[in-house]
Amino acid sequence: MIGFLQILLFVLVAAGGTAVVLTRDPVLQAITVSLYGVVLALLFFVHQAPDVALSQIVIGSVALPLMILLTLAKVKRNEARG
């Protein structure tokens, strides 16, 4: 039987995915992707997959947003040079 926490996390995952798609500012989108990764990791943990949840935290919540922000910084630096 599906519990209240599982339903809540499913709704948050759906809302988070929609928020990532609708966010247009790249910096805010990187932050939104990070928050989405945390919610997805919580969903994996609730479904008794702690190894997948840990991988999601490392990749989806830390590494991916960091790569996006570093890329944006490099593009802006190259645009300033000109």
Backbone as ProteinMPNN parsed JSONL, in Angstrom:
{"seq_chain_A": "MIGFLQILLFVLVAAGGTAVVLTRDPVLQAITVSLYGVVLALLFFVHQAPDVALSQIVIGSVALPLMILLTLAKVKRNEARG", "coords_chain_A": {"N_chain_A": [[0.842, -1.19, 0.0], [0.487, 2.2, -0.791], [1.986, 4.811, 0.921], [1.423, 7.96, 2.658], [3.737, 9.565, 2.573], [5.078, 8.599, 0.304], [3.273, 9.293, -1.738], [3.309, 12.067, -1.461], [6.008, 12.569, -2.134], [6.021, 11.671, -4.802], [4.358, 13.618, -5.95], [5.91, 15.893, -5.445], [8.169, 15.27, -6.999], [7.041, 15.309, -9.565], [6.241, 18.01, -9.666], [8.717, 19.219, -9.328], [10.14, 18.387, -11.624], [8.623, 19.676, -13.57], [9.117, 22.319, -12.803], [11.856, 22.528, -13.354], [11.865, 22.354, -16.141], [10.376, 24.623, -16.824], [11.871, 26.749, -15.904], [13.822, 29.408, -16.966], [16.153, 30.946, -16.651], [19.541, 30.191, -16.653], [21.199, 29.873, -14.327], [19.377, 29.759, -12.198], [18.082, 27.513, -13.096], [20.024, 25.535, -12.748], [20.127, 25.469, -9.965], [17.523, 24.646, -9.453], [17.581, 22.108, -10.64], [19.312, 20.876, -8.883], [17.817, 20.87, -6.477], [15.702, 19.29, -7.364], [17.08, 16.905, -7.711], [17.611, 16.227, -5.045], [15.014, 15.747, -4.046], [14.3, 13.604, -5.668], [16.197, 11.757, -4.809], [15.301, 11.381, -2.187], [12.879, 10.123, -2.762], [13.819, 7.722, -3.892], [15.058, 6.682, -1.619], [12.901, 6.295, 0.128], [11.643, 4.288, -1.213], [13.214, 2.16, -0.596], [15.82, 1.979, -1.734], [18.652, 2.651, -1.04], [21.257, 2.761, -2.104], [20.937, 3.669, -4.728], [19.8, 6.106, -4.115], [21.931, 7.408, -2.838], [23.742, 7.595, -4.961], [22.248, 9.261, -6.618], [22.193, 11.605, -5.098], [24.891, 12.347, -5.143], [25.492, 12.594, -7.928], [23.193, 13.86, -9.203], [22.543, 15.973, -7.502], [24.828, 17.313, -6.821], [27.155, 17.03, -8.623], [26.161, 17.411, -11.336], [24.753, 20.017, -11.232], [26.984, 21.552, -10.481], [28.717, 21.234, -12.694], [27.148, 22.509, -14.633], [27.079, 25.161, -13.627], [29.837, 25.791, -13.668], [30.322, 25.648, -16.412], [28.667, 27.719, -17.332], [29.991, 29.885, -16.136], [32.428, 29.8, -17.506], [31.608, 30.294, -20.146], [30.561, 32.897, -19.892], [32.895, 34.22, -19.165], [34.419, 33.888, -21.494], [32.826, 35.33, -23.265], [33.169, 37.874, -22.266], [35.799, 38.369, -22.867], [35.725, 38.459, -25.555]], "CA_chain_A": [[0.0, 0.0, 0.0], [1.262, 3.434, -0.92], [1.813, 5.689, 2.066], [1.3, 9.407, 2.439], [5.049, 10.112, 2.209], [5.347, 8.238, -1.08], [2.424, 10.122, -2.602], [3.85, 13.426, -1.385], [7.246, 12.636, -2.907], [5.667, 11.593, -6.218], [3.85, 14.934, -6.343], [7.056, 16.81, -5.459], [8.996, 14.943, -8.167], [6.34, 15.838, -10.741], [6.322, 19.473, -9.621], [10.118, 19.599, -9.534], [10.462, 18.22, -13.041], [7.965, 20.775, -14.282], [9.829, 23.559, -12.467], [13.132, 22.535, -14.086], [11.582, 22.634, -17.547], [9.838, 25.973, -17.002], [12.851, 27.759, -15.489], [14.556, 29.88, -18.142], [17.463, 31.463, -16.275], [20.407, 29.022, -16.479], [21.678, 29.729, -12.952], [18.24, 29.262, -11.426], [17.796, 26.159, -13.542], [20.993, 24.664, -12.085], [19.678, 25.332, -8.581], [16.309, 23.838, -9.491], [18.005, 20.728, -10.909], [19.881, 20.363, -7.639], [16.703, 20.576, -5.565], [15.0, 18.153, -7.949], [17.889, 15.73, -7.399], [17.408, 15.882, -3.631], [13.679, 15.158, -3.906], [14.361, 12.293, -6.309], [16.95, 10.882, -3.904], [14.385, 11.024, -1.092], [11.933, 9.14, -3.294], [14.534, 6.444, -3.974], [15.289, 6.196, -0.259], [11.622, 5.825, 0.654], [11.364, 3.024, -1.905], [14.22, 1.225, -0.101], [16.96, 1.876, -2.638], [19.599, 3.657, -0.535], [22.419, 2.889, -2.974], [20.53, 4.544, -5.827], [19.598, 7.432, -3.526], [23.248, 8.001, -2.628], [24.259, 7.95, -6.287], [21.475, 10.417, -7.086], [22.648, 12.788, -4.364], [26.229, 12.738, -5.614], [25.476, 13.014, -9.327], [22.109, 14.769, -9.554], [22.417, 17.13, -6.63], [26.105, 18.007, -6.652], [28.029, 17.058, -9.796], [25.512, 18.025, -12.499], [24.627, 21.483, -11.099], [28.32, 22.153, -10.468], [29.192, 21.294, -14.079], [26.382, 23.545, -15.323], [27.545, 26.475, -13.172], [31.193, 26.013, -14.185], [30.201, 25.914, -17.847], [28.134, 29.072, -17.481], [31.048, 30.836, -15.782], [33.412, 29.825, -18.583], [30.997, 30.951, -21.303], [30.507, 34.336, -19.608], [34.272, 34.723, -19.215], [34.816, 33.959, -22.896], [32.076, 36.423, -23.882], [33.762, 39.137, -21.803], [37.054, 38.563, -23.601], [35.343, 38.854, -26.763]], "C_chain_A": [[0.883, 1.247, 0.0], [0.935, 4.35, 0.258], [1.745, 7.151, 1.673], [2.625, 10.005, 1.976], [5.395, 9.797, 0.755], [4.535, 9.096, -2.048], [2.94, 11.56, -2.627], [5.119, 13.558, -2.218], [6.993, 12.503, -4.407], [5.174, 12.941, -6.738], [4.996, 15.943, -6.416], [7.986, 16.54, -6.641], [8.347, 15.485, -9.435], [6.429, 17.365, -10.8], [7.754, 19.945, -9.865], [10.557, 19.465, -10.976], [9.856, 19.32, -13.892], [8.685, 22.096, -14.029], [11.159, 23.65, -13.216], [12.895, 22.917, -15.544], [11.148, 24.083, -17.76], [10.801, 27.082, -16.604], [13.713, 28.139, -16.69], [15.948, 30.426, -17.823], [18.388, 30.289, -15.972], [20.908, 28.813, -15.049], [20.558, 29.195, -12.058], [17.875, 27.834, -11.828], [18.772, 25.164, -12.911], [20.598, 24.433, -10.625], [18.436, 24.456, -8.512], [16.624, 22.378, -9.763], [18.573, 20.099, -9.647], [18.786, 19.998, -6.639], [15.888, 19.386, -6.052], [15.754, 16.855, -7.655], [17.732, 15.279, -5.956], [16.051, 15.207, -3.427], [13.653, 13.766, -4.527], [15.131, 11.298, -5.452], [16.092, 10.459, -2.714], [13.366, 9.983, -1.544], [12.587, 7.765, -3.402], [14.736, 5.847, -2.585], [14.011, 5.626, 0.356], [11.241, 4.482, 0.021], [12.452, 1.98, -1.651], [15.315, 0.93, -1.123], [18.026, 2.878, -2.205], [20.835, 3.815, -1.408], [22.119, 3.799, -4.164], [20.336, 5.969, -5.318], [20.937, 8.143, -3.314], [23.877, 8.434, -3.952], [23.545, 9.186, -6.827], [21.908, 11.695, -6.382], [23.977, 13.276, -4.921], [26.173, 13.296, -7.029], [24.44, 14.107, -9.581], [22.034, 16.028, -8.725], [23.701, 17.932, -6.492], [26.849, 18.147, -7.978], [27.39, 17.771, -10.994], [25.321, 19.532, -12.341], [25.987, 22.189, -11.08], [28.883, 22.272, -11.877], [28.45, 22.37, -14.869], [26.884, 24.929, -14.929], [28.956, 26.789, -13.662], [31.179, 26.325, -15.673], [29.671, 27.32, -18.097], [29.188, 30.128, -17.17], [32.073, 30.938, -16.901], [32.858, 30.523, -19.819], [30.948, 32.459, -21.082], [31.903, 34.966, -19.655], [34.751, 34.862, -20.657], [34.078, 35.069, -23.63], [32.674, 37.769, -23.487], [35.061, 39.433, -22.533], [36.807, 38.988, -25.037], [35.351, 38.767, -28.111]], "O_chain_A": [[1.889, 1.32, 0.706], [-0.229, 4.626, 0.549], [1.975, 7.524, 0.523], [2.643, 10.856, 1.087], [5.949, 10.644, 0.054], [5.058, 9.568, -3.057], [2.999, 12.19, -3.683], [5.292, 14.547, -2.93], [7.672, 13.149, -5.205], [5.534, 13.355, -7.84], [5.052, 16.754, -7.339], [8.533, 17.477, -7.223], [9.028, 16.056, -10.286], [6.666, 17.938, -11.863], [7.972, 20.956, -10.533], [11.266, 20.326, -11.497], [10.49, 19.831, -14.815], [8.842, 22.902, -14.946], [11.546, 24.73, -13.664], [13.643, 23.713, -16.111], [11.51, 24.7, -18.762], [10.568, 28.244, -16.935], [14.27, 27.266, -17.354], [16.836, 30.363, -18.673], [18.063, 29.464, -15.118], [21.028, 27.67, -14.607], [20.776, 28.286, -11.257], [17.417, 27.045, -11.001], [18.371, 24.049, -12.574], [20.724, 23.319, -10.115], [18.309, 23.621, -7.617], [15.999, 21.494, -9.178], [18.34, 18.921, -9.375], [18.832, 18.931, -6.026], [15.436, 18.568, -5.252], [15.137, 15.825, -7.383], [17.722, 14.081, -5.675], [15.954, 14.208, -2.714], [13.048, 12.849, -3.971], [14.762, 10.126, -5.375], [16.151, 9.308, -2.283], [13.031, 9.068, -0.792], [11.978, 6.757, -3.043], [14.6, 4.637, -2.401], [14.045, 4.593, 1.024], [10.594, 3.648, 0.655], [12.587, 1.024, -2.415], [15.684, -0.224, -1.342], [18.284, 3.85, -2.915], [21.414, 4.901, -1.453], [22.96, 4.608, -4.558], [20.67, 6.93, -6.011], [21.059, 9.339, -3.58], [24.469, 9.509, -4.046], [24.174, 10.057, -7.427], [21.98, 12.754, -7.006], [24.166, 14.472, -5.145], [26.742, 14.352, -7.304], [24.774, 15.164, -10.115], [21.52, 17.047, -9.187], [23.671, 19.096, -6.092], [27.142, 19.263, -8.409], [28.015, 18.643, -11.598], [25.697, 20.277, -13.246], [26.122, 23.295, -11.603], [29.466, 23.299, -12.223], [29.054, 23.068, -15.683], [27.093, 25.781, -15.792], [29.243, 27.927, -14.033], [31.94, 27.173, -16.14], [30.169, 28.029, -18.972], [29.273, 31.147, -17.856], [32.541, 32.032, -17.216], [33.582, 31.273, -20.475], [31.263, 33.224, -21.993], [32.072, 36.093, -20.12], [35.414, 35.84, -21.003], [34.644, 35.691, -24.529], [32.683, 38.703, -24.289], [35.391, 40.59, -22.79], [37.563, 39.754, -25.635], [34.676, 39.546, -28.784]]}, "name": "protein", "num_of_chains": 1, "seq": "MIGFLQILLFVLVAAGGTAVVLTRDPVLQAITVSLYGVVLALLFFVHQAPDVALSQIVIGSVALPLMILLTLAKVKRNEARG"}
